[in-house]
Amino acid sequence: MDPARRNRPGRPRPGPLATCCCALLLLAGCTLPATGSATRPDARDTGAAGAGDPYFPLLGNGGYDVAHYDLDLTYRPEDRHLTGTATVTARATRDLAAFHLDLLGMTVEAVTVDGEPAAVRREGQELTVRPRTALVRGEEFRTTVRYAGRPRSVTDPDGSREGWLPTADGAIALGQPTGSMTWFPGNHTPADKAAYDIVVTVPEDLTAVSVGALRSTRTADGRTTFHWHSPEPLASYTATVGVGRYEVTESVLRAQPRTEADGAGGARRTLPLHTAVDPREAAAARGVLARVPEVIAWGERTFGPYPFSAAGSIVERGGDAGYALETHTRPVYPGAPDVLLVVHELAHQWYGNSVTPRTWRDMWLNEGFATYAEWLWDEEHGGRSAQSVAEALYRGDYYDEGVEPGANEAVWAFPPADPPGAADISQAPVYQRGALVLHRVRRTIGDDAFRALLRDWPARHRHGNADTAAFTAHVERAAPEHRAALRRVWDGWLYGEGKPPRP
């Protein structure tokens, strides 16, 4: 989410994610000398410096769409030094004499566009690239950035941290919502998804784990290189790299075909399952991680075919983050998780990773679904029913792990579809009240229609983006006979201020 930080009903979050843009603007800028004469643009030919997110206006960029990232990284944990070459393959969506990439920190050593040196200017998180020859709308182009330095973390308005986070024996990269720009340049808006190849070289006594499937490993001169490949498009905030001493297990699980084109009704797919666990957490984590295939199978029955071609987990030991995150195909846990946290993070593979919000205002579409997945799992595995959880939340007396009754009044602090600011996008209304919205939909349209909705929504927007308006329209189309009642749900539970009246 998400960070899907631990946020069960009644349990305080360890801290949400949202980056303070004003702090980024205070960073000193720098300029690389141009090597060659760039085409002089007019203002209309310069891509936007931001994608217009309501909470992070400088995050992402305008004027192009990325298809693929090829990241070649070398990390030295002893001095926390990262060397990288990022090759970004994109298509211009307008004529461009210059365009922007997001990169916070690091030293840029050289930039080329289609093999030709480009002029570069840096200001805060903005890397402005001016190719020798202007790009024409529809043109595919390849930008290569060589950079190096000690990658930094960012601190969100609520005090939580993300980015490239050092650990006792390596590092873990967490990107939600803005941290990915600390370790590679790109178009870091959730609306621009791309395929990835991530190659990481580390000392030979360490392991580097990332997203997708492991293509190859090679050891030479005291270092090992790991090549990870993800063919499905992913938002950059779900990319990760973990470096450390891990106990690694590999297996294969079978999954449903994704679509008719993928062979629905034929042979089931095989998914490589790759799990990397800090040895100090291995004993505690072993039992619940053994249930990952069970949770994925339950997710397929509930939400439809698993949307990706690999799966797994990364378990760190505490560290600077202290929260779980639904990184692509391989969620990161800050210690041994319990089964409900695994359910939450794996549900995000459908809701958040495959169907990704257009902007961070729509975060509830990630966290509301993942939280409701916990309620459904509990309901179907001998725990509380979703109805009893919803009633207790409404009363304000749902609590556990020492949280006092009444603490859930924070659920009503703001509407889940309209968090007041960047510090709020991962707060209780987004998680628990978001789940309550879904429960009200379930009660309104009935179980059968709701179960169909849980599958149809991620199928319709598989590997794409969607916003709240698209979701409400989808539900109304699916249950037109309940349109009036659904609009009362939207008005009272999704967009309404304060605690809605008891239905």
Protein Blocks (a to p, Z undefined) as FASTA:
>chain_A
ZZaddfdehiacfbdcdddfklmmmpccdddddedjdddddfklpccfbehiaklmmgoc
ehiacfbdcddddddfknopacdddddddddfbdcfbdcdddeejjdfbdceehiacddd
dehjbccdddfbdcdehiacddddddedjddddddfkopaedjdddfklccddfbfklmm
mmogcdddfklccdddddddddfkbccddehjdfbdcdeehiacdddddfbdcdfklgcc
ddddddddddddddddfblmnoghiacddddddddddfklmmmmmmmmmmmmmmmmmmmm
mnopcfbfbdcddddeeijnopacfdehiacdebjcdfklmmmmmmmmmnojlmccfblk
lmmmmmmmmmmmmmmmmmmnopacfklmmmmmmnopaceehiaghklmmmmmpcfklcfb
fklmmgmklmmmmmmmmmmmmmmnojklmmmmmmmmmmmmgoiacdfklmmmmmmmmmmm
lmmmmmmmmmmmmmpgcjdddZZ
